[in-house]
Amino acid sequence: MMRYKGYVAAVEFDDSIEVLHGRIVNSGPYPIATFQATDARELRREFERSVDEYLNWCEEDGVEPRRPFSGKLNVRLGSELHAHVAAAATANRMSINTWIVRALRRAAGITRTSTVPK
């Protein structure tokens, strides 16, 4: 993963043509930019150039850029699961929000010291 101006890029390597491919993954349901390079330094430059070009294009055209996720998420649980989550949170002396955040962090493999781009 690479980070720049709050945007996060996932990187894959295509062994058949020996090219690194990157895409911005935290800006909504589809990437705002993709990019490629043959080495890590070039890939970073292409990522940063892609973000800068996207933001410049938005500014020039008066379009609001799609920003990285806000941190707010609405989830429909169903009443039975909601009751179980509330009971588990209460049993652990936590708010439902704190309990859910901890459960999601565990499921996503994120440690306490991991940072999430802002």
N, C-alpha and C positions, 0 to 999 in steps of 0.2 A: 504494500500500500504506500502511496505517496500522498502528501498533503500540501496544499498551497491555497492561501486566502480562504481557508475554510472548506475548500473542496477536497474530496478524497478520490483518488484514482486506484482502480484495481488493475493489475498487470498480469498478462499471460504471455507465455513464450510459444511461438509457433516453430517447432523444431524442423518442420519440413522446408521452411524457407529462411530459418534463422533470423526471425524478426520478433521483437517485443511489441506487443499491442497493449495499449492502455485505454481505459474508459472511465469517465467520471461517474461514480456510483451513488453519490449522496445528494442528488439534486432532483429527485422525483422518479417517476416510473420508467423513464428512459434517459439515457445519458445525453448531456448537453454537448459533449464533445468526445471524440475518439482520436487517437493519435498512435503513431508507431515510430520505431527507431531500431537501430541495430546494436546499440549499447546503452548502458544505464544512464550515462551522463546525457547523451542525446535524448533519451526518453524523458528525463526530467525537464530538459529545455523545452521539448515539444509539449509536455503537459502544461508547464507554466505559460508558454506562448498561447496554447489553446484557451486556457482560462482567461488570460489577458485579452485575447482577441474577442472572445465571447462577451466579456464585460464591456469592452470598447464598442462592439457592435450594438449591444443593448443601449448603451448611452447615446450613441449616434442616432439610433432609430427611435429613441424615446420608449423603449420596451423595458419593463421591469424584469431584471434577470431572475431566473429561477435560482433561489438560494438554497444552500444546504439545509437540511431538515431543522425545523424550529425546536424540536424537543417535546412537542405536544403530540399526543397520539390518542385517538379515541378507539376503544376496543369494545365490541359487543361480546359479552361473555355468556349470556343466557342466565336465567335466574338461579338455577341449581349451582352452576360453577361460581357465580357471583357470591352465593352464600358460603360455599366452601372456601373461597379466597378470603372473604371477610373473616371467617372463623380462624383460618390459619394466621392471618395478619394479627388478629386480636390475641391469639394464643402466644404469638411472638412479640407482643407489645409494640406493634408497628402499625403505621397507617397502611391502608390498602395500597396506596401509591408506592410507598417504600418497599412493601413486600413484593409487589409486582416488578418493580425496578430490579430488586435483588434477584428474583427468579429469572428475569430476562437476561441479566448480566451473566448469571451462571450458565444459562442455556446457550448464550452466544460465546461462551468461553472468555469473557472479559474479567480480568482480575480487578481488585480494588484500586490498584495503582495505575491501571490502564487509563489513558486519556482519550477522550472523544473530541473530535474537532468541534470548535464552536462556530 
